[in-house]
Amino acid sequence: MKLSRYEQETIISFNEEEATASVYTHNRALRNRLQRLAQERPTECRLLGTGSGGRAADYSIPKGWLKVRPTRILSEAEREQRRQAARMARIPSESTGPRSE
């Protein structure tokens, strides 16, 4: 049975006694990242199981890996400076000719 996007959850749970957290997710990018970490660092990150026909995964990770990072609040001057930098990065310089990709 296919779940709606609303039903495709990511659940992070932990208690105060244990050093690890459980991450259950349907998010493909997060599953891929956790899978890579489990391969690179098997003593810290491990797959506990899968669900929903392989569309969900449950991993155990160190609680220290969990972070809350709010986005930075930029002033209007900082926004304009970043816009200008982005424009300059997209416009090829006449001295270098067209950029090859």
C-alpha positions in Angstrom: 0.0 0.0 0.0 1.4 3.4 -1.0 1.4 6.0 1.7 0.4 9.7 1.0 3.2 12.3 1.4 1.5 13.3 4.7 1.9 9.8 6.0 5.5 9.5 5.0 7.0 10.6 8.3 10.4 11.1 9.8 10.5 10.3 13.5 13.5 10.9 15.7 13.3 9.5 19.2 15.6 9.1 22.1 15.6 9.0 25.8 17.9 10.7 28.3 19.7 7.6 29.5 20.9 6.1 26.2 23.6 7.7 24.0 21.8 6.9 20.7 18.8 8.1 18.9 16.5 6.2 16.6 15.7 7.8 13.2 12.8 6.3 11.2 12.3 8.0 7.9 10.7 7.8 4.5 12.7 10.7 3.2 14.9 9.3 0.4 17.7 11.9 0.8 18.0 11.2 4.5 17.8 7.4 4.0 20.7 7.7 1.4 22.7 9.8 3.8 22.2 7.4 6.7 23.0 4.5 4.5 26.3 6.1 3.5 27.1 6.8 7.1 26.3 3.3 8.1 28.8 2.0 5.5 31.5 4.6 6.5 31.0 4.5 10.3 29.4 1.1 11.1 30.2 1.4 14.8 28.3 4.6 15.2 25.4 4.4 12.6 23.6 1.1 11.9 20.5 0.1 10.1 17.9 -1.4 12.5 15.3 -2.3 9.9 13.3 -1.4 6.9 9.6 -1.0 6.2 6.9 0.0 3.7 8.4 -2.2 1.0 11.9 -0.7 1.4 10.6 2.9 1.3 11.3 3.5 4.9 14.3 2.8 7.1 15.1 2.8 10.8 18.7 3.7 11.9 20.5 4.1 15.2 22.8 7.1 15.5 24.7 9.0 18.2 22.5 11.7 19.9 25.4 14.1 19.4 24.7 14.0 15.6 21.4 15.7 16.1 21.4 19.4 15.6 18.8 22.2 15.4 20.1 24.8 13.0 17.7 27.7 12.3 18.3 29.5 9.0 20.3 32.7 9.2 18.3 36.0 9.2 19.9 38.3 6.6 19.7 42.0 6.5 18.5 43.6 3.3 22.1 44.7 2.6 23.4 41.1 3.0 20.6 39.8 0.7 21.5 42.4 -2.0 25.2 41.5 -1.7 24.4 37.8 -2.2 22.2 38.6 -5.2 25.0 40.6 -6.8 27.5 37.8 -6.1 25.1 35.2 -7.7 24.7 37.4 -10.8 28.4 37.8 -11.1 28.9 34.1 -10.8 26.5 33.4 -13.6 27.8 36.1 -16.1 30.9 34.9 -17.9 33.8 37.3 -17.9 34.7 38.8 -21.3 38.4 38.2 -20.6 37.9 34.5 -20.1 35.3 33.9 -22.8 32.4 31.6 -22.4 32.5 29.0 -19.6 32.6 25.4 -20.6 30.4 23.0 -18.5 
